[in-house]
């Protein structure tokens, strides 16, 4: 699996979608990367164990294109050509439709297939080595190198450790980085459905007081059945009940949420439930340590931007490291880390705060709250510059974009 990377340029802890993408972007620029994960290779390659899907926005897609993965990913992705937002099934719809020649709003990809593709690409890359089925026994970041000892007896070293080890990041805790966090009174039910009528490449976001109900377009299956993914937010106390009721009753509840606009529905998968929370780290760096993705921040899935926020981290960190290396800096130099922290902290906070506000606003019960939401939806629909700003945010095209998100290598 690649080079002998006992000494590397970068060590990445975590072989999830963000960690693998970070490894591939750094390797594309000639850096040697070691990846550590306690998972077995079979778990990383098994597409049956994750029912979730992600909307890769157009900016994130540019990055996959720049590192040569878009062509492999394209056959597995379903274009989002329209997004419809509604307060429940009441009148007054906000629609986001890209202009002629602009390309789709995003591309829906199954998480398991994306992870599988990323893992295979990393496995085949000569600049990336894997250290799987093991975990960190000890980590010393106090010298001129990060020294990592693994439970299997291996010892690795590099100038920098990148923590992509998720919400419960051990490295973040060991570094003493303070984190603001809270739990929402929400759980998300995730499943895939077949439906009678085609989705016309449309993503639906229907807001109900208990939480949003999202229908996300997927490719038809091999038998030609129309498919969508469902992310259904329910109150935390009701989550277990929805997973226990029989399939027929569960489908009946989904039919009520959709009003039948997709016709008859068939449940295709299990319906795992995920508790939802918010967390945001005070800093994204410490001595010879960088946090990316969920290790640094986690948001409610109401706007579908969780993965894209992590991919923005990847693109920004790649640019900071590659440009720092070209000027002769140590990859763990405080100047490089400070630049990354400044670049990403504000954007992460703004997106996190906006998502939290949306979650609370659309969760307010009562007809008066519903009327206010519909008025807001109507205003955005009728004011083109405001609507264009929302569309740009959804496509990931606002702010100080790293080169990779513009489709360019650093």
ABEGO torsion letter per residue (X at the ends): XEBBAABBABBBBEABAAAAAAAAAAAAAGBBBBBBBABBAAAAABAAABABBBBBBAAAAAAAAAAGAAAAAAAABBBBABBBBBBEABBGBBBBBBBBGAEBABBBBBAAAAAAAAAAAAAABAABBBBBGBBBABBBAABABBBBBBAAGBBBBBABBBBAAEAABAAAAAAGBBBBBBBBABBBBBBBBBBABBAGGBBBBBBBAAEBBBBBBBBBBAAGBBBBBBBBBBBAAAAAAAAABBAAAAAAAAAAAAGGAAEBBBBABBBBBBBBBBBBBABABBBGBBBBEAAABBBBAAAGAAAAAAAAAAAAAAAAAAAAAAAGBBAABAAAAAAAAAAAAAAAAAAAAAAAAAAAAAABBEAAAAAAAAAAAAAAAABAAAAAAAAAAAAGABEBBBAAAAGBBX
